[in-house]
Amino acid sequence: MIRTVLFDVDNTLLDFSKAEKNALTKTLQQLGIEPGETILERYSELNLAQWKLLEQGKLSRGEVKVRRYRLLFEEIGADCSPEKAARIYEKLLGIGHFFMEGAEELLEELYQKYNLYLVTNGTAAVQRSRLKSAGLKKYVQGIFISEEMGSNKPAKEYFDRCFEQIPGFRKEEAVIIGDSLTSDIQGGKNAGIRTIWFNPGRLPNDSGPAADYEIASLREIGPLLRGISKAE
């Protein structure tokens, strides 16, 4: 029986890719850089790589925020301050939100049937602002932001600290749902709970940990959770 559902936030419930592109475009414009598609795509690649290093414990959050811009500016030959870019971007990223398709309907369906929690590696100030804008607090029992927890996904320590704050928590009754194999699925494996990989692009899993279940649409989650419970 599934009772506790842990949801990743970015690109699972909220469309981070859209928010990132919007904030980055305005940041570069303020710095006098033309935000061409090639530059936007390269930033996304560099940004993802830095967050992977954070997950591996090789970079701090502060280093991630600045290093992605330093690397980008070095590549494109821009004489701009990466620290200034990071400040502008973070402020812009925290403004507003974009839902993933079907996310609001899914939360409306689930929140009275399960204990829902949010688990995210995002920067605390940015995430708090976006989550407030999206009105997600009314659906969930708790919000666990790694910066506030003192540890990051996928570390077992992060999940242990989350579990300590969930009343009556039992691993066999829990599942994590997220789009990242290295953060969410590996994190669930490390924590000893079921995992559901949200893979809307139907990407091949060439090297990541194998999830217990895989879905391409948020609409699949309700029936899947009911099926898991019935099977037990």
N, C-alpha and C positions, 0 to 999 in steps of 0.2 A: 504493500500500500504506500503510495507516494503522498507525503504530507507537506514536505518542504521543497520549494523550488527556488533555486538560486539562478538569477538572470544576470548575465553580462549586460552592460549598457550599450557601449559603442558598437555600431553596426550589427546589433542584435535587436534592441528596442529603439534606440535613437540612431538616425542616419549620420554617423560621424563623417563619412566621406564627403557628404554634401556640406556639412557645417565647416569642415576643414577647408574645402575649396573656397567657400564664401569668405571665411576669415582670412585665409592666406592671400586671396586676391586683393582684398582691401589693405592688408598689411604691406604688400609689395608696392601697391599704388602710393601709399603714404611715404614710402622710402624712395620713390622715384624710379621704380623698376617696373617695366611692362610685364604684366602677369600672363605671359603666353602659356599655351597648353603644355608645351615641353617642360617649362620651368615648374609648372604646377605638378605635373606628373613626377618629375625628378624629386621635388620636395617630399612628396608622399612616399617615394621609395626610401629616401634617406631617413625620413621620420620613422617609418616602420622598422628600419634596421636599428635605429637607436633604442626604440622601445623593446626590441628583442634583446638588446644588450642589457637593458634594465632588468628584464625578466631573468636573465642569466646572472645578475648581480655584478656585472662588469661596469656599469655606469650608475650614477646617482640620478635622481629625478631632475635636479638642477642642471646637471651636465647634459641630459637629454634635451632640455628646453633650448639650450644655447648651441650645442654642438650641431644639431640638424641645420641650423642657419649658417653656422660657420662653414660647414662643408658645402652647403649650397652656394654661398657667396664666393667661396674659393673657386668653385667649378665655373661659375658664370662670370667671374671677374668683377664682382660688384664691391665697391668700396663703401660698405655699410656696416653698421654695428650689429652683430648678432644678438647682443644683449638687448638692444633697443627693439629689434625685430621681435624677440621673444616676448617682451612686455606688451607691445602693441597687439600681437597675435593672441596672446592669452586673454586680454581684455575683450577683444572682438569675438573670440570663440565662445565666451561665456554668455553672449547675448543671444537669446532665442533658442529655438530647437527645431529639429525636423524628425518626425517619426518614421520608422521603417514601416513599410506597407503591412497593414494588419495588426500593428503593435497595440494600438489603443483598444481595438476590438478584442484582442487576445487577453489583455489585462482585465477588461471588463468581465470576460468569461471566467477567468481563473481566480480572481482575488477573493471571492467568497467561498471557494472550494479548497484552496490550498494556502499555506503560509508562504508568501512571496518575499524574497529578499533580493537586493541588488548588490552585485560584487563587481567592483571596477578598479582598474589601475589608473584611471584618469586623475588629473590634477584636482585636488580637493575644491579649490575656489571655483574652477571652471565647472566641475561636475555639479556642485551644489546649485550653481546658478542655472545650469541647463535643466537639471531635474526639477527645480522649482518652476521654471518656465513651462515645462511639459506637464506639470501637475501629477508627477508619478508617486508622490508621497502617500496619496490617499489609497493607493493600491498595495503598498508594501508594508511589511512589519519592521523592516530595518534596511539601512543603507550602509554598506561596508566599503569605504574608499581606502585603498591601500595606503595612501599618504597619511591617513589618520590612524591606520591600524599598525603602522610600524613595520610592515612587511608587504611584499608584492605577490600577486599571482605570478607564477603557479606554485609558490613555496607552500609547503605543508603548514608552516608556521602561520601564514596568513589565514588559511582555512581553519586551523585550530582556534585562532582568536575569534573568527566569525562564529564558529560553532559554540563557543563559550557564551555567546550573547543570544543564542537562540533557545528559548525555553523548551525543555523536553526534547532536545534534538537527538535524533537517532540516524546514523549514517545510512542504514538500510531503507529509510523512508525519505531519503533526499536525492535530488538530481540537480546537476548544473547544466544550463543551456547557454551556449555561446558560439561565436563565429571563429574564435581563435583556437587552433590546435595546440599551439605552444603555451598559451595562457590559460584558457578555459578548460580544454579537454585534458591537457597535461596536469593542470591544477586539480581537476576532479579525480584523476588517477592518483595523484599524490595524496589527496585527502581521503581516498577510499570510498567515493560515492559514484553513483551512476552518472554517465555523461551523454549529452545530446549535442551533436555538432550541427549548428545552423549553417548550412552551406548553400545559399541561394544561387551561387554561380555554378554549382555542381562541379567544383574543382576536384581534381584527383588528389588523394592523400598519398603523396609520394614518399614522405619521410616523417610525418608527424605521428603521434600516438593514435591508436585506433579507438574511435569513440564507440560507446555501446549502441548508440542509435544515431542516425543521420537524417536530417530533414532539409528540404529546399524551400519551404514556405512556413511562415509562422502559423498558418492555418492548420498545419499538421500536428501542432503541439498538444492541443486539447485531446483529440482522439488517441494520440500516442500515450499520454499520461494515464488516460482511462484504461487503455489496453495493458499497460504495465501493471496497474493495480489489479485488474481482473485476472491476469496471469498468475497472480500470487494468491 
